[in-house]
């Protein structure tokens, strides 16, 4: 067949692309008609989600040059009280004399999804008969947790510092920005962690954080609908900036245990490193194996530095139904009670002149 009579590939590709675009357009309009309200309004769903998050966080947190953000002093929401010093309320401190116990960690320590008295630091306070300071902050990485312990230990002069984490906190040390909030991070130089991104810059305007695809496909209800069904909105909506490759956080977190050991020596407070677990561990055996590998390695690093450690996995696994120790993602009152009892036993309160119920 002469070249002139052969169908040209270019026009055929364009026709296929045009057919695909028309089909997607019809599906988009059909879906918007189904939901009706979105037929007349076309928001960028990514920008909308990030704007709402920024507004919510501005009420709950204030910027901190060293940590990125900390709870806003005096903030109150149903079941949540942030005291004048910026720590979550653990109730009326016991009358017994003695230095307090400092609890640092992420949302599991803060006690997301439960009321003030139901968090494990609040329950530990009732067991110990001594003030427990809940300095947990939702969303923190292990690097921020360590920095917060270093910042607060000189202020409160505690007898003991409980450093709690979940495996995802290790992954968070690989990031410069998480959930639209910039954070400090560490780089390894000559075998030692070196602090970067400090002072931490303020939260960026959500309008400046969108990629090209988020600025375009973000307007598509069809694309949003598909990602929701596939449970892939976390990274699409979330504004995360990675500075280290996956897996690097494990080495960084391990090296940060030396800073905790230094803090133990300089403050005189005993440091207890506690591994907690998110609920997916009880749903997915492969996920559980990886999480236990990460937490076990970090606890081993802490032990080598002379720190006391506690792995809550076996105690939770011994429960009839571990999944019932959670609300949705975080521990419920019963789950937090278990953690509080484990921490009380691990700290050996009797040696501190305290009574374990």
N, C-alpha and C positions, 0 to 999 in steps of 0.2 A: 504494500500500500504506500503510495507517495506520502511524503512528510506532510503535505498540505491537507491530505485527507484524514490524517491521524488526529483523534481528539486531543486537544491540548490539555495537559494535566492541570495547569494553573486555574483556568476557569472552572474545572470540575471541583477542585479543592475549595474555591470560593463559594460555589453553589452549596457544597456540603456544610461549610461554616455558616453560610447564611441560613440554611435550613435549621441548623442547631440553634442559632441565635433566636430565630423566630419561634422555635419550639420552647426555648427557655423563657422567652418573653410571654408566650401564651400561658405557660405554667405559672409564671410570676403574677400575671394579672388574674389568673384563675384562683390562685391562693389568696390574693388580696381581696378578691370578690367574696371568697368563702368567709374570710375574717371581717369583711366589709369595712370596718373602720380604717384599715390600712390602705383601702382604695383611694382615700382622700388625704392621707398623710404619709410622707415618705421620709422618715427619720433615718439617720445613720445609726444602726443598732449598736455598733461598737462604741462610737462616740457617746451615745446616750448612756450606755452601761458604765463607761469610764467617768462620765460627768457625775452620775449618781454616786458612784463610789467615792469620788473626790469630795462631794458635798457631805456624805455621811462621815468620812474620815476626818473632815475639818471640824466636825462637832465632837468626835471621840478622841482625837489626838492633836498634839501640837508638834511642830517641827523640833528636832533635836540635832545639833551639829555633829554629834559623835555617833548617835545611834540611828538617826534617820527620823524616827518619831517615837514619842512616848505618850502614855495616856494623859488626857487633859485633866488637870486637877479640878475637882468639883463636879466633873461630869456625872450625870445620873440618867439612867434609863430603867425601864421596868426590870427589877431584880438585880441591877448593877449599880454599885456606888463606888466612885473613884474619890478617895479621900484627898485632903488638902495637900498631902505630900505626893500625890500622883500614883499611889498604890491602891489596888482594889481592897475594899473593906473585907476584913476577916472577922468582924464582930468586935465586941468590947474586949480589950486586952485583959488577960487574967491579972489578978491582983498580985500573984506571986512574983517575987523579985527574980531578976536574972536577965541576961542579955537575950535578945530575940533570935529567932531563926529566920534566915532570909531565903525565900524561894524564888528562883528565877527560871524562866522557861518561855514557852510559846503559848498558844491558845489553850492547850491542855492544862497548863499551870494557871493561867488566867481564869479558866473555868468557863469557856464559851458554852452557851446553851443551858447553863444552870444559874440559879440565884446565888447571891453572895455567900450564904451559910453552907451551900452545897459544894463549893469548890474544895479540892483536897487540901490547900493551905489552911482554909478555915476549919476544916475537920481535924487537921493535924494540930491546930491551936487548941482545940477542945481536948484532944488526947494528951497533949504535952503539958497543958497548964501554963504555957508560956507564949508570949506574943509571937505570931508568925506573920511575916511581911510578905504579902503576895505581890511580887514584882514581875509576874508573868505578863507578856505582851503578845497579843495575837499576831501571827505572821512572821515572827522573828526567826532568823536563821541561827545556827549554833554559834556563828561568829558574833552576832548581836547579843546573844544570851551571855556569852563570856564577857563581852565588853560591859554589859549591864551589871553583872556581878562585880566586876572591878570598880565600877562607878559607885555602887551602893554600899559595898562592904565598909569603906572608911566612914561613911555617913552613919550607918546603924550599928557598927561594931558587933556583929552577930556572934553567937557561940557556934553556929553551924550554918553552912550555905548549901542548899539543895539545888543542884543544877539539873533540871529535867529537860528531856528532848524526845522527839520522835525521829525516825529515820529521815523523813523529808527535810528536817532542819539541816541535815548534813548536805543535802542537795542544794539548799538555799545559799550555802556559802559560796556557790559557784556563780552567784548572780550579783549584778550591780544595782539592779532595780527589780522589785517584786510588787505585783499588784499596784502598779503606777507609783510606788514610793521608792525613791532612791535610798540606798543603804550603804553602809561601809562594807568593805570586803578585804580579804588578805591575799597577797601574793607571796610566793615562797622565794626567798633570796638567800643563797648560801645555807640552805637547809632550815631557815627560820621564817615564820610568818611575819610579813610586813604590812601594816595597815595602809589601805588606799581609800580614795574617795572620801577623805576626811579633811576639812569639814564637809559633811554631806550636803549637797545642794537641795534646795526646797523642791517640793513636788512640781513637776512640769505641768503646764496647761494641757489638759487632755487633747485639745485640738492640735497640738504640736507632736503628738505621740503616734499618730496613725501612719501605717505604711501605705504604699500605693494601693495595695489590694484591699486594705481596710477602708481606705478613702473611697473606693469604688464598690466593691462587693458588699461593703458594710451597709449599703442601702437596700440590699436584696432581702426581701422577706423569705424567698425560696431558699436562699443560701443559709440564712439564719435557721429556718425550719429544719433543713437537712442536718446541720451541725448539732442542733438540739437533740434530734433523734439519735445521732451517733455519739452523743455525750462528748462533743469536742469543743464546747464553747470556752472551756477554761483558758486555753492558750490564745484563742481567737479574741476574746474580750480582754484577757489579762495583758497588762503592759509589763513584760519581763525583758530584761537585758542581761544576757549571759556574758561573763568575762572569762570563764574557765570551761574547759570541755567536760562533758559528763564523766563523773567518776573522780574528778580532781578534788571534790569536796571532802572525800574520805581522808585524803592525806592532810588537807588543811585542818579539818576538825581534829585529827589525831595530834597534830602539832600544837593546836590551841589548848590541849590538856596540860601542856607545860605551863601555860599562863595561869591555869587554875591551880596548879601545884605551887607556883610562885605566890599566888594570892593566898593560898592556905598558909604558907610560911610567913608572909608579911602581915596577915591579919590575925593569925592565931586561931582562926575559925576552921573547924573541920569541914571539908568539902565532900559532899556525897553526890555522885553523878548517877542519875536515874534514867533508865530507858522506859518510855511509854510506847504505846502502839495505837495506830489508827484502826478503825473497824474493818478496813479492807483486808487486813491480816487474817481475819477469821472467815473471810469469804473466798480467798484465792490462795491456794497452797503455794503456787510458784511465787506470787508476790510476797507471801509470808516468809519464804525461804530467803529471798533477797533482803527484805527488811531486817530479818534476824542476823544475817551476815553483816550488814552495815552497822547495826547497833552493837553487835558482839565485838566487832573490830574496834569501835570507838571505846567501849567499856574496857577492852584489853589495854588500849593506849592509856586510859586513865589509871588503871591499876599499875602499869609500869611506872607511872609518875608518883605512885604512892597515895593515890586517891581511893577512897571507899566508893564502891559501885553497887548498883541495884538493878537487876533486870526483872521487870514485872511480868514477863511473859508466862513463866510457869505458873505463877499464882493465878493469873487470869485464865490460863488454859484449864486450870483445875476447877473453875466455875462450871456449873452444869451447862450454861449457855452463855459463853463470853460475849456474844453479840448483844445480849440483853443488858450489858453494862454501859451502853451508849444511848444517847438521845438520837441524834442523826449521825453526826460525825464525831462529836466529842463525848466524853464520859458523862454519865448521869450521876445522880447523888450516890447510888450504890457503888458505881465504878470508882468514883473519887474517894469513897470511904475505904475501899480496898487499897488504893494507892496510899492514902494517909496512914493506914495501919502498917503497910510495908515500910514506909519511910520511917515511921516511929520506931519500929523494931530495928531497922538498919542503923539508925542514929544511936541507938542504945541510950534512951533517955535516962535510964536509971543512973548511968555514969555522970549524967548532968544534974542529978538531983531531982529528976522528974519521974512521974509515974506513968506507965503504959497500961491502958485499960485492956 
